Amino acid sequence: MTSADGRNEVRAVYGGFGLAMALALIVAAADTGGLRDGVVAAVALALAGMGAGRVISMCIDRPSRFYPTVFYLLVELALAAALLMAR
């Protein structure tokens, strides 16, 4: 990213969103207020959505190597499945 606005956007989306999801899973693990199932489902759907976005992107622009595109696709889909099974 060449501009401050661009770097801010990357930090917000890739950093902030990840931190929020981690915090949501910590809250879910503590199972306070009956939020566990909803949080787990929301995080699983977010991961599945990222995986779907990668698949669409891979159909448009073929990845040149396994890492990072295919590797993270597999990680996202595996974590989404694991979370949904844990519900």
Secondary structure as the mmCIF struct_conf table of DSSP 4:
data_model
#
loop_
_struct_conf.conf_type_id
_struct_conf.id
_struct_conf.beg_label_comp_id
_struct_conf.beg_label_asym_id
_struct_conf.beg_label_seq_id
_struct_conf.end_label_comp_id
_struct_conf.end_label_asym_id
_struct_conf.end_label_seq_id
BEND BEND1 SER A 3 SER A 3
HELX_RH_AL_P HELX_RH_AL_P1 ALA A 4 VAL A 10
HELX_RH_PI_P HELX_RH_PI_P1 ARG A 11 GLY A 16
HELX_RH_AL_P HELX_RH_AL_P2 PHE A 17 ALA A 30
TURN_TY1_P TURN_TY1_P1 ASP A 31 ASP A 31
HELX_RH_3T_P HELX_RH_3T_P1 THR A 32 GLY A 34
HELX_RH_AL_P HELX_RH_AL_P3 ARG A 36 ILE A 60
BEND BEND2 ASP A 61 ASP A 61
BEND BEND3 SER A 64 ARG A 65
HELX_RH_PI_P HELX_RH_PI_P2 PHE A 66 VAL A 70
HELX_RH_AL_P HELX_RH_AL_P4 PHE A 71 ALA A 86
#
